[in-house]
Amino acid sequence: MIDVRAMCAIGQRGQLGLNGRMPWEGNTDPLYVEDVTRFFAETQGHVLIAGPKTIEAVPAFAYQDRTIAVIRSHEDPRAVLARYPGRRIFVGGGIAVWNVYAPFIQQWDITRLPYDGEADRWFDPAWLVGRGRG
């Protein structure tokens, strides 16, 4: 069995994104910094696959201690996951990717941050039961 997981942070009402970024991006409050630090600690040594915008935001240091690959929502998820036998795979966003990969994700690690502002992308609870909007 392939170990497929997802980690994400959401706002108080399920906010995920705003104008192609996380709405709280750049916030230096310790809660936000801790969330980013934990993400990189948890994914260390594993595989991180995500859409191009998410991978574009990954800092250079992260490439040293994890396998990072851009995926596209039109790719066959079984074929993509089969590229990493025996590895723990973290599926990063965005929404188009989670819509396709939700049926394969066995563990969701969701942090609810204190952000309660504007958003144009939202977490879909259907992902938790393996359904996307595909």
N, C-alpha and C positions, 0 to 999 in steps of 0.2 A: 504494500500500500504506500502511495506517495504521501508525504507529509506536506500539505498545502495549507498555508495560513495567510491571514491578512491582519495588518495593524493600521489603525487610523485614529485620528482625533476628530471629534465633532463638537459643535457648539451646543449650547443648552437646548436648542430646538432642532438639533440634527444638522446644523449648517456644516457644509463641507468645503465650499469654494465660493469665490467672488472674483469675477474678472480673470479667471484662469489661475488663480492663486488661492492659498488658504487665507481666509479673511483675517486671521490673526498673525499672518507671516510678519516676522520682524519684531514681534512683541517680546520684550526682554523681561517680562514678569517671570519670576522663578518657576511658576507652574508650566508655562509654555516652554521655557528652556529645558526643564526636566523632561517634558514629553518628547522633545526632539532627541535629547541625549539618550533616553530609554529606547527610542526607535533604533538608533544606530547601535546601541549595545545588544539589543535582542536580535538584530539581523546579522550581526558580525559572524563571519565564518559560514554564512548560509547564502542562498540565492535570492536575489531581489529582481523580480520581473515587474515591469510597469509600462504604462503608456509613455510616449515620447516626452510629453510635458513634465510628467513626474520625474522621469530619469534625468531630464535637463536640469532639474533643481537639485540633484544629488551632488553634494560637494566632492571635490577631487579626492580628499582623504579616504572617502568611503570605498573607493575602487581598490584600495590596497588589501582589504581583508574580507571581501565578499565578492561573489559573482554577480554582476549587474548586467541585465539585458533588457533592451527595448522590445516590447511586444506590441502587436496591433490587434484590435478587437476582431478583425476578420480572420485571423489565424486560427487554426484548429487547436483549441486548448489542450486536447489530449497529446497532440504532437509536440506542442511547446513543453508541456510538463514532462514528457518522455525524454527530453534532452538532458534531464538532471536526475538520473536514477540514483536512489539512495540518499538524496539530499533533501534538506528542509527548504521549501520554497515559500517565500513571502510574495504575495501578489499585491503590488501597490496600485493606486488608482490610475486613472480616474474612473468616472462613472461608466463609460463604455466598456472598460476592461472588467470592472466588477460585474456588470451585466452578463458578460460572457463566462467569467470564471467562478461566479457564485456557487454553481453546483459542485465544484471541486474543492472549495475551501472548507476544511474541517474545523478550523479554529479561527474565530474573530477576536482580536484584542482591540477593544474600543475604549479610548479615553474621552471622557466628556469634560471639555474645558469650560471655563466660566464665560466664554464669549457668548454674547446674546445680541449681536448686531446683524447687519445686512448680509445676505448671501444670495447667490443665484444657482447654487448646486447644493443638494440635500442628500443625506444618507437615506437609503431605501431599506427599511426593515425586511423586505422580502429577500434580500441577499442572505440574511441569517438562516433562512430555511432553504437556501440553494436555488432561489428563483431570481432571475433577472428580468429586464424589460425587453431583452433582445429583439 
